[in-house]
């Protein structure tokens, strides 16, 4: 063979002849890329599909080009005229009420709509009809309400003071997603029904929603919103438009997409470790072939080309297989999210997501495969022949390829992320974790040489194995560290979320929420409750809605309408919020600055403000806030700041006023009921519904069941994707153990020749892995729980309530898995034939 560089065609012929059709030796690379690329492809495709539905079906999901929402009133004539000048309008009313049939009750979301509903999309029933609003006396009813009331189509039920007929069961409600969270199934009626049923009274809690289909489809939605806000600054308008039909869904999809993408990248980082180990093992097994090629005149470049083609082909096949499977599982994830988010069933092809997943996969393969590949190409033939006892050194040129690949990964992550800071933090954390594990591996090797020589020969040899030339301690530490940390991370996230739902909420939640209690009937309400349980705890508060229009020092107030951007944490400036008044500090609140006004206060109208919100907008005691309440502005002094326990599931208000500030406005009361004794709750529910037919009695248990169902859907999709990281960790773990087994054949054979028994060899392996696993268990616990804390508290904004028993159980199972795999991987060493193994060396 000449010294000239081989052409690519010749290199390919040589590569193809040596490459097994079953990719023997490169299966770890295939599996790792398959898992990582598949996860990213599935996540990217699903997220893009949902975002595409939100974008292309914006008009249908919203029910118009623009929606104007107002609390506790309908648009007045002037406002309605302005809205009608933009195009066709469709009025509607939304409120939470209780439907009744005999002794059965069901909380429902009442949706009263005008004759031209829906402006976009189609309302369909289970019998196949496409309909508009039902005629007077009829209602379209959600299946859940039919089941709770135990009625069929044609039966009657009560809503407020009115008897209605269930004339059909809702199959598809086109604008359901934009309606937000409801405390029960939907009931659709005509626009007049809530008035006839006595549900809409002064002070009642309801929303009017006016949808507009623009007469000019090219209207600038943002300009229209600004014009209406400027024309009616005190109207309390909340806007949604076709481009953001469901802001909550947009935020949810964005946040979950970020989390799942980071999970996919984590899987690829773990897979990269496996790729590096797999390529090293593969080239180690080919050392004789490489040496032979060099003896025959092959250059370092020829070696690099031949084996780069083999590794590249395996990487390409693994990535393509991952893309195919990622596309295939997307419909399964869509089924898991059915009803929660708009995602089309069937296969969705999103080229940008597939290209991004492929790019990540191939760049990760480049970063982790470059070092062993370039290291093998530069050593002379004799060094390769002696590689079992004289391991290959490092190649400085590898840093160029590794650095280029890392730059590519960072650039992709930053430029394609919705939150570049989050992506940068993740990449920095992953790099820090790799560096920490590498440092730990070096530390273990160094420490094992300085702990002395134990008298037990098995322990002495096990320690020596950790630092011997060519030991795989560094690779094992990295693989085991990542794998065990992934176990702890997922256990921490799952148990903390479960802790928030299962433990904290049920303990603090009341038994009932009751809305729209007439203010002159509070005494009657309390007597009904105490007749059922004289120890029941009742908290009744005035309930109103209003919006903040200005804030700050009296002589220099900031108008909310003039803000270019709402400050971070100042969510209460967006639209209307709940308002109340009180003589005493509400339960679960504590004053942090200023003073409370006390009972029978008759001074300057005052307000107490949530301390976190006040900090976000720079508000302090002595400043002023202006609110718009039923279209009228009122300015009050900030008397104090409060710390609020938002987890109490009671009534928590950002703004609590002195009674003389807002008590004169029309309003009703809302109440929570918490039973102390063992009295059954069913009779109270029926009696309250009968006594207050225009109110809404909400059984909290049913709400929690609904919330858990939604979170369960999210959890299934999330854990399905996150489990890929664990699978990648297992694959890497198996690969690292297999690589260590191959490297230890020589050592084991020598020990056997010198008289060591099989049990002694196995015991040395066990001691070594137990030592490594014990050290890494502590590290994985710290890293995994730390990352879980960040995800739960910072990304999901939940409390950190992990189940440590579950975390330790998962970690213990991971350790058992590691030791079991290690022992299983060591068994073939005991069957190695000394003569055959020595000849192979």
N, C-alpha and C positions, 0 to 999 in steps of 0.2 A: 504494500500500500504506500503510495507516495506521500510526501510531506505537504502537498498542496491541500487546501481546504476542500472538503467534499461538497459537491453541489447539493442543494436541498433535495433533489429527486433521489440521489443516491442515499443520502441520510435517511430519507423516508423508507427506502427499501430495507435498509438495515434495521430501522426501528420497527417496521412492520413484521419482519421475520422473528424478532425476539419477543414481540408483544403477544401475550396470550389472548385468545378471544374472550376468555373469562376474566381478563385483567388481573390475573393472579399477582399479588403484591401491591396492586394499586386500588384494591377494593376500598380501603379506608378513605382514600382521597375521593373516590366516587361517592361513597355514602355521605361523607361530610359535606361535599358540595351539593349533593342531592337534597339533603335536609335543609341547609342554609338557604340555597337558592329557591327551593320549593316554598319555604316559609315566607320569604320576601315576595315571591310572585303571588302567592295567595293573598297576603296582606295588602299588597299594592293594588291588585286587581279588585278585591272586595271594596277597599276604600274608594278607589276611582269609580267603581260602579255606583256606589251610594251617592258620591258627590255628583256624578253625572245625572242621576235621577233627581237630586235636589235642584240641579241647575236647569235641566231641560223641562222638568215638570213643575217649575216654580208657580206658574199661573194656576195649574190644577191643584197643587198642594195648598196654595193659599186661598183659592177660590176667587181670585181677581188679580189685577195688576198692582193694586194698593189696598191695604186694609187700614181703616181708622177705628181704633178701639177707645171707648170711653167708659169709665166706671160710674155706676149708679144713676145714669141718665142716658137718654137718647139724644142724637144731634138736634139742635134747635133749627128753626127755619133758615136762619142766615147760614149756619154751618152746612146744612143739607143742600142749600142752593149752590154753595161753593163746591161741594163734592160732586153734585150732578153736572156742573159745568165741565167736568173732566171726562165724563162718559156715562155709561150705564151703571147705576148703583143698585145694590141689593142689601137691604137692612136685615139685621139679625140680632138676637138676644141670647146670651149664654148665662146660665146659673146652675148652681148645685142644688138639687131638691131631692125629696124622697118620694118614690112611687109606692102605692099601697094596693094590696088586694087582700081583703079580709084581715087576718092577723099577720100576713106576710108583708115585708117591706124590702125595698131595694134602693140604695143611693144611686142616682143617675145624673148624668150631665144633660140638662135640658138645652135644646138647641132649637129656638124658634126662628123661622126664616121666612123671607118674603117670597112672593109667587115666582119670581124669576131665578130662584136658587136652583142649582148652582150656576154661576156665570161661566165657569170652565169645568170640564170633566163631567162625569155622570154619576148620579146617585142610583144605585141598583139594589133590588131586594132579592131575597133568596129564591123567590118564585120566578126570577128572571125578568121582572119588570124594571124598566128604567123610569124613574119618577121624579117629580119635584116635591114641594111640600104637600102634606096630606090635607084633605078638606077639614073644615071645622068639625070638632068632635072625634077626629081620628088621630093616630100617631104612628109613626114608624119607630120600631123598638129594637134595640140591640139584643142579640141572643142571650147575653148574660143577664139582662133584666128579665127577659121572658122566663129564664130558668129560676131566678131568685123568687119571682112572683108566682111561679108554677101556673103560667097561663099559656094559651095557644092563640094563634091568629084568629081574630073574631071575638075573643074575650075582652072584657072591660077591666079597667083599673082606675085608681084615683091619683090625681096629681093636684096638689093644693086642695081647692074646694070644688074641683071639676072632675067629672067622670069621662074618661076617654076610652076609645076602642083601639086595641092593638090591631091595626089594619095590615101590617106587614112587618117582616123581620129584615133589618138592614144587612146587606151583604157587603157593599162597598160604599164607604163614605169618602169621597175624593179629597176633602180638605181635612181629614182627621188628624194628620200629623201636625198641621199648623195650629190645631186647637190646644195643644199642650196636654199636660197631665190632668186627667179627670178622675174624680172619686167615684167611678162607676161607669156602666155602659151608657151609650148615647140614646136619648129619646128625641126624635125630631117631630116638631109640630109646626103649624102655621104661626105667623107673627103675632096674632092676637091672643093666642092661647094663654100665655103667662099672665096677661091682664085679666082675662076672664076667670082664671083660676085663683086670683087674688095673690099671686106670687110677687107682683111688682107693686110695692108701696113706697112712700117716702122713706129713705134710709135703707131700703133693701139692697143686699149685695148682689149685683148683677153687672154684666158687661154688655154694652151695645157694640156690635161689630158691623161696620159698613164696608162692604167690598165694592171696588170700582173696577170696571173693565174700561180702559181708556178708549176714547173715540179715535185717538191717534196713537197707534202702537209704538211710534217712535218718540213718545214723550220721555223726557229725562225724569226718571222716578225720583232721583235725589233732589232735583230742582223743585219738583212738585211738593215733596215733603217739606223742604225749607220754606217754600211760599206759604203753605198752610200753617206751619208753625209760627211764622211771622204774622200772618193775618189773624190767627186766633191763639195768642200767647197764653191765655188763661184757661183754655178749654180742656186741658189735660189730655190732649191727643197722644195716643201711643200708635206708632206706625209700624207696619210690616209691609214689605214689598215682594214682588215676584222673584227678585234676585236673592232674597233671604226669607223664604217662606216660613222656615222654622229655625230661628236662631239657636234654639236649644239643641236641635238635631245637628246643626252645623258645628256648634262647639263640641258636642259629644263625639261626632265623627272625627273632627280634627284631633281631639285629645286622644281618643282611642287609636286613631291612625298613627299618631306619634308614638304611643306606647308600644303598639304592636310592631311598628317598624324598628324600634329600638330592640325589641325582643328578637326580631329577625336578624338584626346586626349582631346581637349577642350570640345568637346561634352560629352565625358565620365566623365570629371571632373564635369561639370554641372550636368550630370546625377547622379553622385555620391552623390551630395547634395540632389537630389530627392530621391535617394535610402535611405540615412540616414533618411530623413524626412518620407518617406513611411514606413520604418521598425518601426520607433518610433510610428507613428500613428497606425500601425497594432498591435504592442504589447500593446499600450495604450488601444486599443479596446478589447484586450484579457486579460486585467488585472484580470477580474473575473475568467477566466479559469485558469490563472496562480496561482492565490490565492487558488482556489479550489484544484488544483493539489498539492500545497504545504501543505495545510491543511491535505490532504490525505496521505502525507508522501513523496512526490516527492522531490528529492534533487535539489540543484542548477544545478548540472551537468545534471540531467534529463530534467530540463526546457531548458537548453541550447541545449541539443540534439534534443528535440522535435521541438523547433522553428527554430533551425539551419537547420533541415531537410526541414521544410516548406519553409524557405527563400532560402535555397540552390536549392530546386527544382524549385522555381519560377525564380531564377537567371539563372539556367541552361536552362529552357525553353525560357526565354527572350533572352539569348545569342544565342541559336540555331536558334530561329526565326530570329534574326538579321543577322546571318551568311547566312541563306537561302535567305533572301531578298537582302543582300549585293551581293550575287552571281547573283541574278536575275536582279539587276539594272546595273551590270557591262556592259552588251551588250548595254544598252541605253547610258551610258557614252562613250562607244566605238564609237557609231554612231555619237555622238556630236563631237568627235575628228577625224572622218573619213577624210582622206586626209591630215591631219596635222601630224599624227604620225602613225607608223605601229602597228596596233592592230587587232588581229584576231576577226572576228565577231563570234557570238555565245557565249556559256558559256565556261568560262575558270576556271579550278579547280587548285588553287594554295594552297596546304596544309599548307605551311609555313605561308602564309598571314592569313589563317583562324585560325591556331593555335595561332598566335600572337594576333589576334583580340579577340579570346576567353580568352587568358591569361590576356590581359588588362581588359576585361570586368569583369572576376571573381575576379581579384585582386582589382579592384575598388569597386566591391560589398563587398568584405571582409573588406576593409578599412572603408567604410562608414556604413556598417551594424553591424560591430563588437561592436561598442560602445553602441548603444541602446540594442542590444541583451544581452551583458554581464552585462549591468547595471540592466536589469530586473531580471536576474537570482539570484542575491545575496541578494535581499531585502526580509524580512519576509512577511508572508501573510498579516498581518494587514497593513503594509506600502503600499502594492499593492492595498489593498482595499481603502486606503485613497489617492490614487495617484492623484485624481482630484484636491485636495486641498493641498496635500503634495507630490509634484513631486518627482520622483525617483532621487537619487543622482548619482554620477559618480563611475565607477568601475575602479580601478587602473590596473586591468589585461587587460583592453581593449587596453592600450598602447602597450602591447606586440604584439597583433594581428595587430593593426593599423601600428605599426612600421615595422613589418614583411611584411605587404602588401605594404607599401610605398617603402621599400627597393627593393621588387620585381618589382614594377613599374619603379623605377629609373634604376634598372639594365637592364630591358627589353628595356627601351627607349635609354639608352646609348649604349648598345651592338648591337642593331639592326638599329641604325640611321647611315645614311651616314655622318652626321655632328653632332658628339656628343656634341660639344660646343653649337650648336643651340638647341639641345634637352635639354641639361642641363639648358640653359637659359630659355627655355619655362617652364620647370618644376619648376625652381626657381621662375619665374614670377607667375605661377599658385599658388604656395605655398604662395608667398607674397600677392597675391590678396585675397586668402582665409583668411590669417592672418589679412589683412587690413579690410576686411568686418567683420570679427569676432570682431576686435577692434572697428569698427564703431558701430556694434550692441551693444557692451558693453557701448560705449559712449552715444548712444541714450538712453539706459535704465537709465544710471546714470544721464544724463542731464535732463531727464523727471522728476526726483525726486527733482531737484534743481531749477526749473524755477518758483517756487511759486505755488499758488493755484489760477488759473484764476477764475474770478467771474462767468463766464458762466459754468453751470454744465456739459453741453455736452463736452465742451473743456476739463474741469477738469477730467472727467471720461475717455476721449480719451487718455489724457496724462498718467493717472493712468494705463490704460490698457497696455501701453508700458513697464511698469516696475513691473507689478503685479507678484506674484509667479506663476510660470508655464507658463508665457507669451511666445509666439513664436516669439518675436521680433528678436532674433538672427537668427533663421532659415529664417524668412521673409526677413531680410536684406541681408543675403547671397544669397537667391534665386533671389530676385528682383535685387540685384546688379549685379549678373552674367547675368541674362536675359537681363537687360537693356544695360549692357556693350556689350553683343553680338550684340544687335541691332545696337548700335553706331559703333562698330568695322566693321561690314559688310557694313554699309552705308559709313563709312569713306574710306574703301578700294575701294569700287565700284565707289564712286564719285571722288576719287583722280585719279584712273586709267582713268576714263572717262574724267577728266580734262586734263590729259596728252594728250589724243588722240583728244578730240573734241575741246579743247580751244587753247592750246598752239601751236600744230602742224599746223593747218590750217592758223593761223595768221602769222606764220613765214616761211611757206614753199613757195618756188618760184612756178611759174606756170609750168615751164619746166626745165628739165635737158637735156643738149645736150652733147653727148660724141663723141669723135673722129672727131673734127673739125680740118682740116689741118691748121698748124700754119701759112701758107702763105695766108690763106683765112679768117682770122679773120675779116678784114675790110668788106669783102663782107657779112659775117654773120651778122655783126652789122647793116649794111644798110638794110638788109632784115627785121630784127626785128623792126628797127625804122620806116620803111615804114608803118608798121601796127600800131605802137603806139610810137610816137616820145618821150614820157616820160618813156618808158619801161626801167627798170633797168637791166643792163647786167653785169654779173661778169664772166669773162673768165680767166681761170688759166691753166698753163701748167700741164699736167697729165702724170705721169710715175709710174712705180712700181719698188721697190727695197727692199732689206732686210738689216738689221743691222747685221754686222758680228763681230764688236768689239767696245768697248767704254771705256772711262776712261782717266786718265792722259797720255800724249804722251809717256812717258817712262815706263808705266806700264798698258797697255790696257788689258781689260778682253775680251777674245774671247768667243762669244756666244756659239760656239760649245763645249767649255770646261765646261759650266755650267751643274751641275748635275740636277738643278731644276730652272725653270724660277721664279724670285722673284714675289711676289704678286704685282699686279698693273703694271707689266712690259709686258703687252700683246703685245706691239709693237715689242718685240723680236721674236715673233713666226711668221716665214714665211715672205712673202713679204708684204709690205705696200705701200700705196699711197705716192708719193713724188711730190713736186712742188718747184718752185722758185718764188721769188717776190722781187721787189724793195722797197715796202712799207709794213708795218704791215697789215696783212689781217683783214678785217672787223670782228668784234666780238672777236678779240684777244687783249690782253693788255700785255705789257712787265712787268714782275715782277722782273727780275734780268738781269744785263748785258745791252748791247746796240744793237740797230738795225744798219745795215750797211749803209742804205740810197741808193739813186739812183746813178747809174753810178759807183758802187763800183768795184774797181780793186785790192783790197788787198788780203790777205790770204783767200782762199775759206772758207766760214762760213755757219753755220746752226743755226736756232732757234728751240728750243725743247719745247714740252709741259711740263709745270712745274710739273704736277702730275706724268708723266712718268719719268722725270728726278729725282724726289724725290725717286721713287721706285727703281731706279738703282744706286742712289748716284752720279748723274751727276751734274756738276756745270759749270758756264761760265769759259772758259779757258781750259776745258777738250776737248777731241777729240772723234769723232764718225767715224767709218769706215762702209761704205755701199757697197753692191754688186749690181751694176746696169748693167743689161744685161751681167752678167758674169764678169764684171771688177770691182775691188775694188777701192774706192776713200775715202780718209781720209780728214776730214774737222774739223775745230775748232768750238766749241760751243760758239757762240757769245752772246746768250741771252736765257732766259726762258720765256714762254708765258702762260698766263691763257686763256683757250679756252672756248667759249660758245658752247658746243656740241649740244644744243637744236635748234640751228639756222637752221638746215636742209639745210645749204649751204655747201660750200667746206671747210672742216676742216681737217687739216693735223697735225700729230704729229711732223713731220719734215718739215720745210720750209727753203730752201737753198738760198744762194746768187746766182744771175744768173751765175756768173763765175764758180760756183761749178759743175753744171750739165746741163746747157743749151745746151751744145754741143752734148748731147745724143739724138738719134732719139726719137721724141715724137710728140703728137698732143695736142690739147687744149680741155678742157671741159668747159662748161658754164652753168650758171643758168639765167633764164629769168623771170622777175617779171613785170607783167603788172600794170600800174598805172591808165590808163584811162579805159573806158568802151568798148574798141575795142574787138570784138569776137576773141577767140583764135584759132578757127578752121582753118581759112585761113592761119595763120602763120604756123601751124603744117603742112599743106599740102605743103606750099611753101618751108619750110625748108627740108622736106623729098625729094622733087623734086630736090632742089639745092644741097643737101648733101646726096645722096643715100647710101653712104658707112658709114655715121654717124648713130647715134642713138638718136632720139628725144623722150624723155620720158615725158609723161603728168603726172604731180605729182598727180593730182586728182585721176587717176586710181590706182596709187600706194597706195594712202591712203585708197581707197576703199578695195583693196586687203589686206592691213595690218589690217584694221578694221574687215574684215571677219575672218581673222586668230585669232585676239584677241577676237572676239565674240565667236568663238568656244572654246577658252580657258576659257573665262568668263562663258559660259554656264556650262561647266564641273566643274569649280571651285565653282561657286555659288550653284550649285546643291549639292555639297558635304558640302560646308560651311553652307548651310541652315539647315543642321542637328543640328548644334549647337543652332540655334534659336529654332528649334522644341523641342530640349531637354530643353532649357530654359523655353519654354512655359509649357512643361509637369511638370517641377519642380515648376514653378510658381503656376499652378493649384493645384499641390499636396500640396504645402506649405499653400495655402489658404484653401484647404480642411482640412488639419491637424489643422489649426488655428480654423476653424469653429467647428470641433469636440471638441476641447479643450474649446471653449467658450460657449458651450451649457449650462453648469452649470451657468456661469456668466449671460448669457442672461435671463435664467429662473428666477434667483434671482431678476434681475432688473425688469422683468415683474411682478413678485409677489409684488415688492415694489411700483408698480404703473407706471413704465416707459411705454410710448406708443411705438408702433411699429416704428413710424417715428423718435422718439428720439433714439431708439436703432440703427436704420439704420444710423442716422446722426452721432452718436458716431463712428460707424464703418468707415463711410466715412471720418470723420476728421482724424482718426488714419492713414488710408491708404494714405490720401493726404499728411499728414506730412511726413510719411516714403518715399513716392514717390518723394516729393520735394527734400528731402535731398539726396536720392539715384540718382536722375537725375543729380545733380552736380557731384557726384562721378563717375557715369557711363560715363558721358561726358568726364571727365578727363582720366579715365582708357581706355575707348573704343578708343578715338582719339589717345591716347599715343600708344596703341598697333597697331592701324591702321598705324600710322606714321612709326613704326618699320618695319611692313610688307612691306609697299609701298617703303620706302627709302632704307632699308637694305636688304630685301630679294628679292624684285622685281627690286630694283635699279631704281625706277622712282622718279620724283619730287613729293613733297607733295603739291598737288593742289586740296584740297577737296572742295566740294560744301557744305558750311555751312548751306545753306537753306535746302538742302536735309537731312543733318545730324540732324538738329533740328526738321525737319518734322518727320523723323523716330523716334527720341526720343520722340516727342510728341505723336505719334501714339502708341509707347510702353507704355507710361504713361497712355494714355486713355485705353489701353488694360488691364493694371494692375488694374486700378480703376474699370473698368467694370467687370472684373473677380471677384474682391473683393466683389463688391456689389451683383453680381449674387450668389457668394458663401455664402453671409450673409442672403439671403432671406429665406433659409430653417430654419434659427434660429428663424425667426419670427413666423414660424408655429409650433414650438415645444410646446407640451402640458406640462405645468408646473408639473402637478401631475405625469404624466408618466415619465418625465425626472428626477424628484426628486427621484422617486422610483428606477430608473435605477442606481442612484448613491449610 
